């Protein structure tokens, strides 16, 4: 019997495929395999007897356990072996507690010598024998030597023999690790689940066919949910329309009409039409979708762990279906969900239908976990740390207003282009533009072939950006002619992604051409001030460079049109000329009311908010700009403290200067590059406009 952790889910009793009783049959030339699953009332009496046998042996040694009794009770050796393995979730063989049957005096002697386990006692005996006779006792001297060792550690000779083998398998004692023994139905349900998982853990691939059903949940929602579960459990998958011509169909099988392979038999055609003609919603396609889950043979990592994840995902899908069917006919979300697995048994490919029979027999006593996983996504799920880090970095840029107007969407709806379906990793939207991002972070020869074929089908049909590791440049270099490719080494940089998007999808001229400048000037005159974020939207701009160009156009329109003047103030946005004049007046008024006509910059901000509540939250740098516009003077004693005054500060006395020598004379330098668009202007009728040569990419 296997042993593990507690009954709360940490104990996973894995059945070997060779131990699972199964049936192989051939129908119309196709070989099928089905595991032997217990029906609801089948062998309940035999299973109860098996559980009673284990209950009777609690506290008794393994050496006396009748190992063949299980087969005699159940009547089937392989089934009994699997049931006994499943009982390992309720029972386990434990070594007797140390120091076994030793007396109190012997236990104290062992504790004084820090001998707390059979292995430590064996090590102490080995050291003694090595010191006495070089590593072994001759047969004639064995008993005498062991008696000397017992005398040294104050143990009886019989106690020594008992303790040396205390942790052997034969001495192990049966114990129940659960609060109560399992019922016959619970054990049968657990066996069915483990037998099902044993086959799925050895599957090369599993195909789920999702057929649209009238009155059911949308096909797109079902496909997206299945893909979500696959991502969450770390199972690699592919999505395609059921356009394949099956090698052979089995009309009398529960999976009649299902293709027996994962890939379509015809190559993807390269799309040449417009994106609007090629894209369509999955719900409106009206076609069966095939979701292929790849088995351990097609992935890296531990095949056993991956096989367990694949089996768990298929159980969750069956539980997801059962949960929705229980809600009523209006919620038969997966009534068109059928699956078939390709299992290799002794080198032969066999088909395992995931049909109604399997669905009915997988009645676990605690299916809530699988059903919950199928029904409600909990939090973000990522295929890898690569995606998680990129997502976190991009979200941080969005939060800081530095994402250039792009918004990142996790796990968008499937993309359809003619006969190709892709579930991209991310979607990026800005205005009316939607661009998909696919991160190619895992590749094997078969994966690379499928990916290249699907990308060829999507070429020209959807806006797609690829992020490909530099190590795979040789395999994916040909894609640069079809898609924008972001090559990365260790991580996908969100900043580099934004730069690529700006280069590839630069539509600034088009956005500026759509500006209704007279309407903008009238709206500013009516509202008097528009906040920076709304002003950027109004000007169709996402970066400061774009803002500079838009403001140049607006400035030119103000100069030529008979419209009220409009100004831009960093941190305040677009404002009318009269509002700017009022702001300057109020700024001077705050200083004039201050003692000595001087105030700390922080106090000036508070005074402005008191007079103009709409300035709540004004930044000190914005107040500094306003003060300069109002003809005030700003001095800084340090980078942390600034003071504003009505009069210019008194210049300190200049120290005596000494003519610099040739060595001290400063060397000629190039012109300093301005790093910010925040220029301190003099008092003019209008505030400054950001210059067009500004290279900053931060948001306004």
Helices and strands as residue ranges (DSSP letters): G 17-19, E 22-27, E 30-35, H 44-56, G 62-64, H 69-74, H 77-86, G 87-89, E 91-94, H 104-112, H 118-133, G 139-141, H 142-153, H 157-164, G 169-171, E 173-176, H 184-200, E 203-210, H 219-233, E 237-241, H 275-278, H 282-285, E 289-294, G 296-298, H 303-325, G 329-331, E 337-345, E 348-354, H 356-361, H 368-375, H 385-399, E 407-410, E 415-417, E 420-422, E 426-430, E 433-440, H 445-458, E 464-469, G 470-472, H 473-476, G 477-481, E 484-488, H 494-504, H 508-513, H 517-527, E 529-530, H 532-538, H 544-560, E 566-569, E 573-576, H 577-592, G 595-597, E 598-600, H 601-611, G 613-615, H 620-629, E 633-638, E 641-645
